[in-house]
Structure formats: C-alpha cells, structure tokens
Amino acid sequence: MNDTTTHDATVSDAARSLRSLDQHGPALHHVASALTADAGLAAKLVVRAVLACRHDDVDPGLRELSSLVVLGWLGRPSQLPTDTVPLPSLLQDVHALPDDQRALLALCRFGAHTYRDAARVLTLSADGAAVLLCTALRTLQAPEVVPLTA
C-alpha cells in the first residue's frame, strides 16, 4: 500500500467516525453521563467508543456504540481523577446506584438495548439483569406521597 492509499483510508475512517459521532453523539453522551459525573471522562468514553468501533462501510449503530461506552467505563482504572459538576438530584441518585445497576440502566434507557441485550453485553443472565434493573428502578422511584391528616 502506498502513502496515498494509506492517507485515503485514514481520511475515510475519520469521516465515518465523525458521521457516527454526529448521529449518535448525544445519545452516547446520555449513556456516559448516567455512568459518571465527570464530564471529561464522559466525553472521553464517547470518543473512545466511536474510534474503537470498526466502521467498515456500515454504521455501527447506537447499540454497539453504547456497549463500547459502558464496557470502557467498567474497564476504567479505579483511581481516575474526577472533575465533578453539580448534578440534578435524579442523576445524583443514578450515580449512587451500584455499577452493575447503573450500567444496565444506561444501556436500556439511553443505549437502545433490551434488558436481554444488556445482559449479554455485561455477561449476566437475562433473569439476573431483569432483577438488577428492577432493583435500580425501585431505588430511583420517588417516595410515595403520604396524605396529611387534619
């Protein structure tokens, strides 16, 4: 392969990555933001997922890319510096969930996965994923309003 062919292939790969980022970037950012309060880390997770995905001539799709975001987050070094920003209380509650529940919620809510698809990505049984997801949703459920007595 000569230098011109290599350059053309690199430009083509970059163009495909940019198209994927344009198409799926906002949804991927939602996935990453559900996982971490660190805005810089969330952006890195999205970019790494887009760059790591082999595009060939096919759009990898939100499901594949969101899987890469979650797997990148799960494989992160445990002592990453964090640059946290103030978060809405619901997002704070999401970040307080255990990692496995947070990853499932991110994939199912923002990453276009069914709970069975998410279970496969995270190497869990479908039943185990369903239980974890229900536990996460119950944890996030707003407390019931208790009527005031006169």
C-alpha positions as CSV (number, residue, x, y, z in Angstrom):
1,M,0.0,0.0,0.0
2,N,1.4,3.4,-0.9
3,D,1.3,6.6,1.1
4,T,-1.7,8.0,-0.9
5,T,-3.8,4.8,-0.4
6,T,-3.0,4.9,3.4
7,H,-3.9,8.6,3.6
8,D,-7.2,8.0,1.8
9,A,-8.1,5.1,4.1
10,T,-7.3,7.2,7.1
11,V,-9.4,10.1,5.9
12,S,-12.3,7.6,5.1
13,D,-12.1,6.1,8.6
14,A,-12.1,9.6,10.2
15,A,-15.1,10.6,8.1
16,R,-17.0,7.5,9.2
17,S,-16.1,8.2,12.8
18,L,-17.3,11.7,12.6
19,R,-20.6,10.6,11.0
20,S,-21.1,8.1,13.8
21,L,-20.4,10.9,16.4
22,D,-22.8,13.3,14.7
23,Q,-25.5,10.7,14.5
24,H,-25.1,9.0,17.9
25,G,-23.1,11.5,20.0
26,P,-26.0,13.0,22.1
27,A,-27.4,9.5,23.0
28,L,-23.9,8.2,23.8
29,H,-23.3,11.2,26.0
30,H,-26.5,10.4,27.9
31,V,-25.2,6.8,28.4
32,A,-21.8,8.1,29.6
33,S,-23.4,10.8,31.8
34,A,-25.5,8.1,33.5
35,L,-22.3,6.3,34.4
36,T,-20.1,9.2,35.6
37,A,-20.4,12.7,37.0
38,D,-17.0,13.5,35.4
39,A,-17.8,15.5,32.2
40,G,-14.3,15.0,30.9
41,L,-14.4,11.2,31.4
42,A,-17.9,11.0,29.8
43,A,-16.6,12.8,26.7
44,K,-13.5,10.5,26.5
45,L,-15.7,7.4,26.8
46,V,-17.8,8.5,23.9
47,V,-14.8,9.4,21.7
48,R,-13.0,6.2,22.5
49,A,-16.1,4.1,21.7
50,V,-16.5,5.8,18.3
51,L,-12.9,5.5,17.5
52,A,-12.7,1.9,18.7
53,C,-15.6,0.7,16.6
54,R,-14.7,-0.8,13.3
55,H,-16.9,1.0,10.8
56,D,-16.1,-0.7,7.5
57,D,-18.9,0.7,5.4
58,V,-21.7,0.1,7.9
59,D,-22.9,2.4,10.6
60,P,-22.2,0.6,13.9
61,G,-25.4,1.7,15.4
62,L,-26.3,3.1,18.8
63,R,-26.5,-0.4,20.5
64,E,-22.9,-1.3,19.5
65,L,-21.5,2.1,20.4
66,S,-23.3,2.3,23.7
67,S,-22.0,-1.1,24.6
68,L,-18.5,0.1,24.0
69,V,-19.1,3.2,26.2
70,V,-20.3,1.0,29.1
71,L,-17.5,-1.6,28.7
72,G,-15.0,1.3,28.6
73,W,-16.4,2.7,31.8
74,L,-16.4,-0.7,33.5
75,G,-12.8,-1.2,32.5
76,R,-11.6,2.1,33.8
77,P,-8.8,2.4,36.3
78,S,-10.4,2.7,39.7
79,Q,-8.5,5.9,40.7
80,L,-9.4,8.1,37.8
81,P,-9.4,11.8,38.8
82,T,-12.9,13.2,38.7
83,D,-14.0,16.7,37.7
84,T,-17.5,16.6,39.0
85,V,-20.1,19.1,38.2
86,P,-23.3,19.8,40.2
87,L,-25.9,17.3,39.1
88,P,-29.7,17.2,39.2
89,S,-30.9,15.1,42.2
90,L,-32.1,12.3,40.0
91,L,-28.8,12.0,38.2
92,Q,-27.1,12.0,41.7
93,D,-29.4,9.1,42.6
94,V,-28.4,7.3,39.4
95,H,-24.7,7.7,40.2
96,A,-25.3,6.3,43.7
97,L,-26.5,3.0,42.2
98,P,-24.1,0.1,42.2
99,D,-22.1,-0.1,39.0
100,D,-23.9,-3.1,37.5
101,Q,-27.3,-1.5,38.0
102,R,-26.1,1.8,36.6
103,A,-24.6,0.1,33.6
104,L,-27.9,-1.8,32.9
105,L,-29.9,1.4,33.3
106,A,-27.6,3.3,30.9
107,L,-27.8,0.6,28.2
108,C,-31.5,0.1,28.5
109,R,-32.6,3.7,28.9
110,F,-30.2,5.5,26.6
111,G,-28.3,2.8,24.7
112,A,-31.2,1.2,22.7
113,H,-30.8,-2.2,24.5
114,T,-33.4,-4.5,25.8
115,Y,-32.6,-6.0,29.2
116,R,-31.6,-9.2,27.4
117,D,-29.2,-7.4,25.1
118,A,-27.7,-5.5,28.0
119,A,-27.3,-8.8,29.9
120,R,-25.3,-10.2,27.0
121,V,-23.0,-7.2,26.9
122,L,-22.4,-7.3,30.7
123,T,-22.2,-11.2,30.7
124,L,-25.2,-11.6,33.1
125,S,-28.1,-13.9,32.9
126,A,-31.2,-12.3,31.5
127,D,-33.1,-13.1,34.8
128,G,-30.2,-11.6,36.8
129,A,-30.3,-8.5,34.6
130,A,-34.0,-8.1,35.0
131,V,-33.8,-8.3,38.8
132,L,-30.9,-5.8,38.9
133,L,-32.8,-3.4,36.6
134,C,-36.0,-3.7,38.6
135,T,-34.0,-3.0,41.8
136,A,-32.4,0.1,40.2
137,L,-35.8,1.4,39.1
138,R,-37.4,0.8,42.6
139,T,-34.4,2.6,44.2
140,L,-35.0,5.6,41.9
141,Q,-38.7,5.6,42.4
142,A,-40.0,8.8,44.0
143,P,-41.1,8.3,47.6
144,E,-44.9,7.9,47.9
145,V,-46.8,11.0,49.0
146,V,-48.3,10.5,52.4
147,P,-51.6,12.4,52.8
148,L,-51.6,14.9,55.7
149,T,-54.1,14.3,58.4
150,A,-56.1,17.2,59.7
